[in-house]
């Protein structure tokens, strides 16, 4: 696991984005590293936007095949023991190798059986970075952005 900033000779939206990167030289199976974060909705939270994304997670993979490198995203209500996620998305990979992309989550996706939709409610976000075979196969995770409507 390493951390750095994305540099490019050509400016892009992701230029100078800080990230965590996972690589593995293990052959035959994906080796993984999980980053766990606790996220709390602020006291001025009122609602998720009705259009666009409530959350985005920037990521980048070295190859375009989830068999070589991928990102899994799982989000659970803090303290819930049911095992039912608020949100999940597995085997995310860049559609073009070595290009930043996003996991895009709408407010409606936070309103299923388990929800993340009230002031001060907490979730645990698990980002599982998976790679194998060579340092050319990697997963980078950068910015996590949350968009919401304020009650104030």
PyMOL commands that set and color helices and strands:
alter all, ss='L'
color gray80, all
select helices_A, chain A and resi 107-110
alter helices_A, ss='H'
color red, helices_A
select strands_A, chain A and resi 2-5+18-23+31-40+45-47+55-61+69-77+87-92+101-105+122-131+138-146+149-150
alter strands_A, ss='S'
color yellow, strands_A
deselect
rebuild
show_as cartoon
